[in-house]
Amino acid sequence: MWAVSDRASHPADRYGRDVLSSAPPSHHRRRPVAREVPAQRDLVVEDAATGFTGAITRVEKAGGVLVVELEDGRGHRRGFPLGPGFMIDGKPVVLTLPQRRAEPAGPKRSASGSVYVEGAKARTARASRIWVEGKHDAELVQKVWGHDLRIEGVVVEMLDGADNLVERVQDFAPGPGRRLGVLVDHLVPGSKESRIAEQVMRLPGARGNVAVLGHPYVDVWQAVRPARVGLKAWPHVPRGTDIKVGTLAALGWPHRDQADIAEGWQRILATVRSYADVEPTLSGRIEELIDWVTVEG
């Protein structure tokens, strides 16, 4: 007699014998597990909820929440909460806070790129000086080159505009060991500032003791690289409109009064981390002025 096998009498059930079993059916697809990825700068990710795709520019804390900023190919930037909800190459990821990189071997650098001198005391102030036109110029110079200035004993003073520069230089009485370096806004051929600079250099004692340098921008704000505030270029502000007011309006920031202007500048200044965030047409002139006033003799 032929034996009838149990397998033959009970053909394979692809759905399983117990339809009420809590074990997941073997044929069900599992949701892909999101892997953790450090939110490193320039990594391209997609926000799964909105489809916005861009390169990571930074991770910062805003309102007590860690936010990752993405920049798309057209320069548009958006912030998203750090964590789950992102895609890389169509696969889900969880963005995590990147590990701090170990300090590179070699000397520590200041914001200006010079060697940082740990624990160094400020040198006694020299008789020589650097003058800048206003408060914002002075704050930018101090933020980037403050360490160098303290080490060299160089004092930066404000002019409150260049209109009275000739009289101020006369009162300063420059001479050997008492040099003067002046940073002027909008120092371009034919400008009012260029004519004032020429008058200064004709003063007795100016030659060899005074250097008047400048940048081409109407205001020092434009010497900060526009990418630091999410722009490809600083906006064109029509003649007759205050450059600061027009700039803040173009950025969509408050610009009604002096308090708004002060706050706007602080927002711009906060984006400056080092000389690399400043246009070379300014940073190069500052370096020259520091060298000029620190020459002995």
Secondary structure by P-SEA (a helix, b strand, c coil): cbbbbccccccccccccccccccccccccccbbbbbbcccccbbbbccccccccccccccccccbbbbbbbccccbbbbbccccccccccbbbbbcccccccccccccccccccccccccccccccccccccccaaaaaaaaaccaaaaaaabbbbbbcccccaaaaaaaaacccccbbbbbbbcccccccaaaaaaaaaaacccccccbbbbbccccccccccccccccccccccccccccaaaaaaaaaccccccaaaaaaaaaaaaaacccccccccccaaaaaaaaaaaaccc
